[in-house]
Amino acid sequence: MILFLISTLNRYFCRYFLFWFVVCLSVILCIVSLFESIELLRRAMAKPDVPLSLIIEMVVLKVPSHINTLLPFVSFFAVILSLWRLNQNQELLVARAAGLSIWQLIIGLNIAVIFLHITYLFIVNPVGAAMAGRYNRLEETYFSKGNNSLTVSSNGLWLCENNDQEKTIIHTQHFDLAENWFENVTFYVFNKNEQFIGRYDAKKAILEDGEWKLTGVSYWSKENEQSQFYPSLSRPATVSLDRIEENYAAPETLSFWQIPDFIKTLKKTGLSVRRYELYWHKQIAKGGLMVALTFLAVLFCLYPKRYRQGSSLLGLGILCGFVIYFLSDIVYALGMAEKIPMILSVWLVPLVTSMLSIAWLLRVEHGS
């Protein structure tokens, strides 16, 4: 077995698979990017200040995000095409007649699949996270209807609110969204020309009914350079608690290697970390899903020349791939909603797919 993994035959099969992987990935990315550019052009029709170069840049920036979504299923289609072509050329038949075991073939393909997953984690994911962050900033600047931005760091919560009259930057280091309280909150107020006009320092703040309700407020005005104290004060808010919790940094804008530290930071601030933990585990489980889909592809494509309904088997395999895609999304959503355990939500589909495929392959091999 070990000698086969470094043999010329295995290297040939792996190169063949990687060739079809690049072909499938290129074709699918071109199609997806075409639809992405059409959608951005449609949105830009009402934005005369959006140049064509920006549309092209945003389409390119979105490519790694598409790879993140498509990677397991591009790998699945590449395995299917590789085995189908090898069967059509009788190469796989000759190799098996010479003593090639189906398990040797599967292990060889899975080594290539794991190599792709490691490359994704170490190269594509970190680069893609930076590009996704840039894409989100451009979208917010040129296309978003909202005028609020939010950042969570070890220094606390930073929130920017915009309206027609002024711009406000809000900072607090101690807060709890579940209990709706913010302590030692600072409001930096700018006019519509972005000139600083004043500052509010509140001992406590509550966000409800579209208002910031402040307690123990000290206001300093730049115009008269004087400070005034108010026992209580209300300021209009353009953001809600739900919006704050939904809009802090998206997991896609953080690399796989940054997420553990970010989770530690969020735990200190009291914000929910479940979607980040799920996303992190999903990146690991992506490799398991790729391996599971390799078993599935081999199951449907290893014997197409033996049966007249080979094309039907091939189509059934592709259909099963799409079903697994939707099932993985459904199970992931259940995990996000805390209906099932976190680990189960990312590993259930890969494990079940692998076990069923291996069981059927054992049955087929024993019967043959």
C-alpha positions in Angstrom: 0.0 0.0 0.0 2.8 2.5 1.0 4.7 1.7 -2.2 1.6 2.3 -4.3 1.2 5.8 -2.7 4.6 6.9 -4.1 4.3 4.9 -7.3 4.2 6.3 -10.8 0.6 5.0 -11.3 -0.7 6.8 -8.2 1.1 10.0 -9.2 -0.6 9.7 -12.6 -4.1 9.3 -11.1 -3.5 12.3 -8.7 -2.2 14.5 -11.6 -5.3 13.5 -13.6 -7.6 14.4 -10.7 -5.8 17.7 -10.1 -6.1 18.6 -13.8 -9.9 18.0 -13.8 -10.1 19.9 -10.5 -8.5 23.0 -12.0 -10.8 22.6 -15.1 -14.0 22.3 -13.0 -13.0 25.1 -10.6 -12.2 27.4 -13.5 -15.4 26.8 -15.3 -17.6 27.0 -12.3 -15.9 30.2 -11.0 -16.3 31.8 -14.5 -20.0 31.1 -14.4 -20.5 32.2 -10.9 -18.4 35.4 -11.4 -20.4 36.2 -14.5 -23.7 36.1 -12.5 -22.0 38.1 -9.8 -20.9 40.8 -12.2 -24.4 41.0 -13.7 -25.9 41.4 -10.3 -23.4 44.1 -9.3 -24.0 45.9 -12.6 -27.7 45.8 -12.0 -27.2 47.4 -8.6 -24.8 50.0 -10.0 -27.3 51.2 -12.5 -28.8 53.5 -9.8 -25.3 54.5 -8.6 -23.6 56.8 -11.2 -20.5 57.2 -9.0 -19.7 53.5 -9.2 -17.1 52.9 -12.0 -16.7 49.7 -14.0 -13.2 49.1 -12.5 -14.9 48.9 -9.0 -17.3 46.2 -10.3 -14.4 44.2 -11.7 -12.5 44.6 -8.4 -15.4 43.4 -6.4 -16.0 40.4 -8.6 -12.3 39.4 -8.2 -12.5 40.0 -4.4 -15.4 37.6 -4.2 -13.6 34.7 -5.9 -12.1 33.2 -2.7 -15.5 33.3 -1.0 -16.9 31.2 -3.9 -14.0 28.8 -3.5 -14.9 28.4 0.2 -18.4 27.4 -0.8 -17.7 25.3 -3.8 -14.5 23.5 -2.8 -16.0 20.1 -1.6 -18.3 19.9 -4.6 -15.7 20.9 -7.2 -13.6 18.2 -5.8 -16.6 15.8 -6.1 -17.1 16.6 -9.8 -13.4 16.4 -10.5 -13.3 12.8 -9.1 -16.4 11.9 -11.1 -14.9 13.3 -14.3 -11.5 11.7 -13.6 -12.9 8.2 -13.1 -15.3 8.6 -16.0 -12.5 9.5 -18.4 -10.2 6.8 -17.1 -13.0 4.3 -17.6 -13.7 5.6 -21.1 -10.0 5.2 -22.0 -9.9 1.7 -20.4 -7.0 2.9 -18.2 -8.7 2.0 -15.0 -9.8 -1.4 -16.3 -6.1 -2.2 -17.2 -4.9 -1.0 -13.8 -7.4 -3.1 -12.0 -6.6 -6.1 -14.1 -3.0 -5.6 -13.1 -3.9 -5.9 -9.4 -4.9 -2.3 -8.5 -7.2 -2.4 -5.4 -10.2 -0.1 -5.2 -8.9 0.9 -1.7 -5.5 1.9 -3.2 -7.3 4.1 -5.7 -9.5 5.7 -3.1 -6.5 6.4 -0.7 -4.5 7.8 -3.5 -7.3 10.2 -4.5 -8.0 11.1 -0.9 -4.3 12.1 -0.4 -4.8 14.6 -3.3 -8.1 15.8 -1.7 -6.4 16.3 1.7 -3.6 18.2 0.0 -6.2 20.6 -1.6 -7.8 21.1 1.8 -4.5 21.9 3.5 -3.7 24.3 0.7 -7.1 26.0 1.2 -6.6 26.4 5.0 -3.0 27.7 4.7 -3.3 29.9 1.6 -6.7 30.5 0.2 -8.6 31.0 3.4 -6.3 33.7 4.9 -6.1 35.6 1.6 -9.8 35.1 1.0 -10.6 36.5 4.5 -8.7 39.7 3.7 -10.4 40.0 0.3 -13.8 39.4 1.8 -13.2 42.2 4.3 -12.3 44.5 1.5 -15.4 43.5 -0.5 -17.6 44.1 2.5 -16.2 47.6 3.0 -16.6 48.5 -0.7 -20.2 47.1 -0.6 -21.0 49.1 2.5 -19.5 52.3 1.0 -21.0 52.2 -2.5 -24.1 49.9 -2.3 -25.3 49.5 1.3 -28.4 51.4 2.3 -27.3 51.3 6.0 -25.0 53.9 7.4 -23.7 52.1 10.4 -20.5 50.2 10.9 -19.3 48.3 13.9 -16.1 46.9 15.3 -15.4 44.6 18.3 -11.9 44.4 19.6 -10.0 44.0 22.9 -10.7 47.7 23.5 -14.5 47.1 23.5 -17.2 48.1 21.1 -16.8 50.8 18.5 -20.0 51.9 16.6 -20.5 54.5 13.9 -23.9 56.0 13.4 -24.8 58.4 10.5 -27.8 60.5 9.8 -28.5 63.6 7.7 -27.4 66.0 10.3 -24.4 64.4 12.0 -22.1 61.5 12.4 -21.5 59.8 15.8 -18.8 57.5 16.9 -19.7 55.5 20.0 -17.2 53.6 22.2 -17.8 51.4 25.3 -15.6 48.8 26.9 -18.2 47.3 29.2 -21.5 46.1 27.8 -24.0 43.3 27.8 -26.3 43.0 24.8 -28.5 40.3 26.5 -29.2 42.6 29.4 -29.2 45.8 27.3 -26.7 47.9 29.3 -23.6 49.8 28.3 -21.3 51.4 30.9 -18.9 54.3 30.5 -20.1 55.1 27.0 -18.5 57.9 25.0 -20.2 59.6 22.0 -18.0 61.6 19.7 -20.2 63.9 17.6 -19.3 65.3 14.2 -21.3 67.5 11.8 -22.1 66.5 8.2 -18.7 68.0 7.1 -17.0 65.6 9.5 -15.9 68.4 11.9 -15.8 67.5 15.6 -18.5 69.5 17.5 -18.8 67.8 20.9 -18.5 64.8 23.1 -21.0 63.0 25.5 -19.7 60.8 28.4 -22.4 58.7 30.0 -22.0 56.5 33.0 -24.7 54.2 31.7 -26.7 53.8 28.5 -29.7 51.7 27.4 -30.7 51.2 23.7 -34.4 50.9 23.1 -37.3 52.3 21.0 -34.8 53.9 18.6 -33.1 56.0 21.3 -30.0 56.0 23.4 -31.2 56.6 27.0 -28.2 58.0 28.9 -27.7 58.4 32.6 -25.1 60.6 34.3 -24.1 62.5 31.2 -21.4 65.0 30.8 -21.4 67.0 27.6 -18.4 69.0 26.3 -19.0 71.4 23.4 -16.2 72.5 21.1 -18.0 75.7 20.3 -17.9 77.2 23.8 -15.4 74.8 25.3 -17.5 74.2 28.3 -18.8 71.1 30.0 -22.4 70.5 31.2 -23.8 67.8 33.3 -27.3 66.1 32.8 -28.8 63.5 35.1 -30.4 61.9 32.1 -30.5 62.5 28.4 -31.9 60.8 25.2 -30.2 60.7 21.8 -31.7 59.3 18.6 -30.3 55.9 17.5 -30.1 54.5 14.0 -29.1 51.0 15.2 -30.8 48.3 17.3 -29.5 45.6 19.6 -30.3 42.9 17.0 -28.5 44.9 14.4 -25.4 45.2 16.6 -25.3 41.5 17.3 -25.8 40.6 13.6 -23.3 43.0 12.2 -20.0 42.6 14.1 -17.3 41.1 12.0 -18.6 38.3 9.7 -16.8 35.0 10.1 -15.9 35.0 6.4 -13.7 38.1 7.0 -11.5 36.3 9.5 -9.0 33.7 8.6 -9.2 30.2 10.0 -6.1 31.0 12.2 -7.5 34.3 13.6 -10.9 33.0 14.7 -9.7 31.3 18.0 -8.2 34.6 19.3 -11.3 36.5 18.1 -13.6 34.1 20.0 -11.6 34.8 23.2 -12.1 38.5 22.7 -15.8 38.1 22.1 -16.2 36.0 25.2 -14.8 38.9 27.2 -17.3 41.3 25.8 -20.3 39.0 26.3 -21.2 38.7 22.6 -22.3 35.3 21.2 -19.5 33.3 19.7 -21.5 30.3 18.4 -21.4 31.3 14.7 -17.6 31.8 14.9 -17.1 28.4 16.6 -19.4 26.7 14.0 -17.6 28.4 11.1 -14.2 27.3 12.5 -15.3 23.7 12.9 -16.9 23.8 9.5 -13.5 24.7 7.9 -12.0 21.6 9.5 -15.0 19.4 8.6 -14.7 20.6 5.0 -11.8 18.2 4.5 -14.0 15.4 5.9 -16.8 16.3 3.5 -14.3 16.2 0.6 -13.1 12.8 1.6 -16.7 11.5 2.0 -17.7 12.8 -1.5 -14.7 11.0 -2.9 -16.0 7.7 -1.6 -19.4 8.6 -3.1 -18.0 9.5 -6.5 -16.0 6.2 -6.6 -19.2 4.3 -5.7 -21.1 5.7 -8.7 -18.3 5.9 -11.3 -16.2 2.8 -10.8 -18.2 0.4 -12.9 -19.9 2.4 -15.6 -18.7 0.1 -18.4 -20.1 -2.9 -16.8 -23.7 -1.7 -16.9 -25.8 -0.3 -19.8 -27.3 2.2 -17.4 -23.8 3.7 -16.7 -25.0 7.2 -17.6 -28.0 6.9 -15.3 -25.6 5.9 -12.4 -23.4 8.9 -13.2 -26.5 11.2 -13.1 -27.7 9.6 -9.9 -24.2 10.2 -8.4 -24.4 13.9 -9.3 -27.9 14.1 -7.9 -26.7 12.6 -4.6 -24.0 15.2 -4.5 -26.5 18.0 -4.7 -28.7 16.3 -2.1 -25.7 16.1 0.3 -25.0 19.8 -0.4 -28.5 20.8 0.7 -28.5 18.4 3.7 -25.2 19.9 4.9 -26.7 23.4 4.8 -29.8 22.3 6.7 -27.8 20.5 9.4 -25.5 23.5 9.7 -28.5 25.8 10.1 -29.8 23.5 12.9 -26.5 23.8 14.6 -26.6 27.6 14.3 -30.0 27.6 15.9 -28.7 25.4 18.7 -31.1 22.6 17.9 -28.3 20.0 17.7 -24.8 19.9 19.2 -22.1 22.0 17.4 -19.8 19.1 16.4 -22.7 17.0 15.1 -23.9 19.9 12.9 -20.6 19.9 10.9 -19.6 16.3 11.0 -22.9 14.4 10.7 -23.2 14.6 6.9 -19.5 13.7 6.2 -19.6 10.8 8.6 -22.9 9.3 7.4 -21.9 9.8 3.7 -18.6 8.1 4.3 -20.0 5.1 6.2 -22.8 4.4 3.7 -20.4 4.7 0.8 -17.8 2.4 2.3 -20.5 -0.1 3.3 -21.8 -0.2 -0.3 -18.3 -0.4 -1.7 -17.5 -3.4 0.5 -20.7 -5.1 -0.6 -19.9 -4.4 -4.3 -16.3 -5.6 -4.0 -17.4 -8.7 -2.1 -20.1 -9.5 -4.7 -17.7 -9.1 -7.5 
